[in-house]
Amino acid sequence: MVSLNKEYNQIVNFTKFNVHFSKFVDHCDLLKQSPDYIIEKYNHCIVFELTVEHKMYTPDYMTDFFNKYWKRWGIFEEYELKNILMYLYSTQNLSLLTMVEKFEEYIGPLHMISDMQDKKGLHHLTEKFVHQLLEKNANNVKVVLRDMKLKALLHEI
């Protein structure tokens, strides 16, 4: 049987990763985040290699962002970074349902996210913001938890 605590911890870690790079955190202009830092936070919060093929194309609405990012940081060798950047760029508003949709499009399934509880790495005020964000989105959290549980049950069959 699947524990909801596991899935909830995955949603918390997933949200923490997003908050690291959201427009709601003072220092987090995505263009100013180095590729190494983004990969480091991804490996800390998410902890699995991308299962989605790297995207060779860049959607039109992201072209300007990527041109500026490459100009600042150089073209990066790690193809998974582009997928992660595409994901972060398209989810800066922290809409939970959009975050889930884009995560599965650019990175992989939610059930593979680390379920380790109480991962450190955020300032205590930012940590508080994560929990407030999840509380304010309680209905969407329930939807995501339901979908995760259903997918897990289908995999058991």
Disulfide bonds with the S-S distance in Angstrom:
none
